[in-house]
Amino acid sequence: MGEHDHDNPLGLYTRRAAMGTLAAAGLGFALFGPRGAREARDGKIVLDYWEKWTGHEGRAMQKVVDRFNATIGEQKGIRVRYLVTAGVDQKAMIAIAGGDPPDVIGMYNYNVPQFAETGAIRPLDEFGDLSPKQDQYAQGVWPILTHPDPKDNGRVRVWATPNTGGTICLYYNKDAFKAAGLDPERPPRTIAEFDDYSKRLDRFAGGGSGDIEHAGFLHTEPGWWSWIWGYHFGGNLYDAASEKATINADANVRAYEWLAATGAKYGAARAERFKSGFATAYSSPLNGFLDNKVAMVAQGPWLANVINEFKPGLNYGVAPIPVSEALYDPAKPVGLVETDVLVVPRDARHPEASMEFIRYTQTREIAEELATAHMKNTVLSHASDEFIAKHPNRGVAVFNAIANSPRGFICPRTRVWPQFKKGMDENMQFMWKGTVPVRAALDEVQSIVQGAVDRNAAARKRRLA
Amino acid sequence: MNIGAGMKSDALRGEKTSLAGWLWISPWIVGFLVFMLLPMAMSLYYSLTDYPMLEKPLWLGLDNYIRMMSDPDVIGAAGRTLLYAAISIPLSIFLALVIAAMLVSRVRFVGALQSMIFLPTLVPLAASGMVWLWLLNGQYGLINRVLGLFGIPGPNWLGDFAMGSLVLISLWGVGQMVVVFVAAMQEVPESLYEAAELDGMHSARKFWSITLPMISPVILFNVITLMIGAVQVFAVPFIIRSATPGGDLKRMEFYTMVMYDHAFVNGQMGYASAMAWVQLVVVLLLTAIMFAMSKRLVHYRG
């Protein structure tokens, strides 16, 4: 061991130098290391656009982005990067809370109240000529884009633009109708007709006592919209003005008693056994409707994608979901209106550039191109003849009519909406199976949800104070 | 070399040694402080606030904890979680012990069998969730098909039998415990078994009176880790619930799932943080109870 080793028995100086070098490298990496560039080498502003779509939907949106980059983006020095983001609303929440959001986010329509009330997204009506205008959009779409701003005395402001839209209608199998002696061009209009058609389409093994072989209509297939049925009986779930949930209102009770009666007709265990044979993912040839197990199903326009891919020969029709007798009016069909939305988060670095891109997506040409590629209805106030003629969903006119109907409805506009949905999803099963009386189930959801609404109102007051 | 200078040099060397030690473990310390202690301290603070993430936290005191006491979702999910733990832990331990005992009793192809039993623990939870989803399918599932061959009508596993199905899935992952039990059983001194044979003990008695007491510390370790895992059960029921829309959601809702919903769906991070702290306290309490019970039931050699 030499002189140097005695003074440095552990090789400390060397290690210290190594640690120092490592620390400096780490610090340098943190400060100057690679990160999402916000400005390209050619001086263009780079916008990060988070979107949930993958597959063919993602490819269609990527085309829109590419075309923007090649045209308007080229002229105005903007380049959009399309970034597929699973769980986009949850990740957006975390990114915005962390102060490092993307520039544009493609979210779900029900996210708007939560993000708007918390100031997590920017009102789009502050962008002058770039702002969205009400007359651009279908009647049922506009309320999705607006929400009161609690920080501006409750003034209703515009927070989002629609990206694509979907209304919910009744698909029915025309061949199954013919086989049951029903007119395939005359789908059911009222609940009474619906029940009658459904009964005639049902087939059971062993003359009625055995397993279900073919069902007319099951509320639980696919069961994505457990909460809509009251609206088809003239009810609703929420009065936004008074901030009162109306879940256990009489119209809703009537609707879910009808649902419970349907469940009782099939028998919960028998229906569950029957349904367990369907694919868990709707995009499958084992989808109950595609597999001719269920004759009528409540679904959005996108189902045509699955039909065209797996069973292009399926002879289907589309009609508004039936309503109670008193509500029937062919000029004012009832149905759920949903859209995907584009928003600009707070702390977005280039909001004007973000709006340039968003406005581009709202032009008729782009909106209709995207809707066609996704097989969805239009979100615009008027669909072009070409859009209707070329659309691959043969029922697109019906979906458009719901979007433009004064009786098109949207989900309750409150940030506690997830609790509405959870309560209805869970209790729909109990009502369907008959394990809990309808009134008691709806009373329970009402109580839980109203508690959440009240807590939210109290929290808002505390924050404003 | 004078003595004073030598002592100074030793002290300096000691300090340098100590500094070097701290430097070498500093990545772990920094990681622990930044990614464990600080988030825990922040979540404790958030648990006392209304914190929707998108806005600043507002002080609530103990309101979140008080609300939990009467929240039917939380109470129901906690009950289901404890029930799941109460069923799955003893069954898992029992099954792992039986398999381990079979493996150490000189059966052929022990290595291959051990590998086969261990293999499922290497499968990612998300993948195993999807596989079980199909195995347990009421109409097309393999399990019901096999039962059908014997004329047994299989239940709708993911419906009325959801809890049983999840316990069944948990049993699929006992391989890791089996490996630990086999190692522990092989460490039991052969002389004890020889003495027992001289006393005329039969196999079952030897297992009960020698093997179990001798491996009891390992059993305790496995019970505690299983308990922690069971109280936090999340991935498999979450995947199955997500993949069965229209299914009976309540039956598959466990405590951590409700916590997740509050944090990332409802935007109530304060409430979710309170739930997390209650979960931690429950785990600590159950662990303490197990350690207290172990004084009578667990035998440490020496």
Boltz contact constraints between the chains, C-beta under 6 A:
constraints:
  - contact:
      token1: [A, 10]
      token2: [B, 20]
      max_distance: 6.0
  - contact:
      token1: [A, 12]
      token2: [B, 16]
      max_distance: 6.0
  - contact:
      token1: [A, 12]
      token2: [B, 20]
      max_distance: 6.0
  - contact:
      token1: [A, 19]
      token2: [B, 23]
      max_distance: 6.0
  - contact:
      token1: [A, 90]
      token2: [B, 264]
      max_distance: 6.0
  - contact:
      token1: [A, 93]
      token2: [B, 53]
      max_distance: 6.0
  - contact:
      token1: [A, 97]
      token2: [B, 53]
      max_distance: 6.0
  - contact:
      token1: [A, 97]
      token2: [B, 54]
      max_distance: 6.0
  - contact:
      token1: [A, 114]
      token2: [B, 267]
      max_distance: 6.0
  - contact:
      token1: [A, 118]
      token2: [B, 54]
      max_distance: 6.0
  - contact:
      token1: [A, 118]
      token2: [B, 55]
      max_distance: 6.0
  - contact:
      token1: [A, 120]
      token2: [B, 54]
      max_distance: 6.0
  - contact:
      token1: [A, 220]
      token2: [B, 246]
      max_distance: 6.0
  - contact:
      token1: [A, 222]
      token2: [B, 245]
      max_distance: 6.0
  - contact:
      token1: [A, 223]
      token2: [B, 245]
      max_distance: 6.0
  - contact:
      token1: [A, 223]
      token2: [B, 246]
      max_distance: 6.0
  - contact:
      token1: [A, 224]
      token2: [B, 245]
      max_distance: 6.0
  - contact:
      token1: [A, 272]
      token2: [B, 156]
      max_distance: 6.0
  - contact:
      token1: [A, 272]
      token2: [B, 159]
      max_distance: 6.0
  - contact:
      token1: [A, 273]
      token2: [B, 138]
      max_distance: 6.0
  - contact:
      token1: [A, 273]
      token2: [B, 156]
      max_distance: 6.0
  - contact:
      token1: [A, 276]
      token2: [B, 137]
      max_distance: 6.0
  - contact:
      token1: [A, 276]
      token2: [B, 138]
      max_distance: 6.0
  - contact:
      token1: [A, 276]
      token2: [B, 139]
      max_distance: 6.0
  - contact:
      token1: [A, 276]
      token2: [B, 156]
      max_distance: 6.0
  - contact:
      token1: [A, 277]
      token2: [B, 139]
      max_distance: 6.0
  - contact:
      token1: [A, 277]
      token2: [B, 140]
      max_distance: 6.0
  - contact:
      token1: [A, 280]
      token2: [B, 243]
      max_distance: 6.0
  - contact:
      token1: [A, 418]
      token2: [B, 265]
      max_distance: 6.0
  - contact:
      token1: [A, 418]
      token2: [B, 266]
      max_distance: 6.0
  - contact:
      token1: [A, 425]
      token2: [B, 249]
      max_distance: 6.0
  - contact:
      token1: [A, 426]
      token2: [B, 249]
      max_distance: 6.0
  - contact:
      token1: [A, 426]
      token2: [B, 250]
      max_distance: 6.0
  - contact:
      token1: [A, 429]
      token2: [B, 248]
      max_distance: 6.0
  - contact:
      token1: [A, 459]
      token2: [B, 50]
      max_distance: 6.0
  - contact:
      token1: [A, 462]
      token2: [B, 58]
      max_distance: 6.0
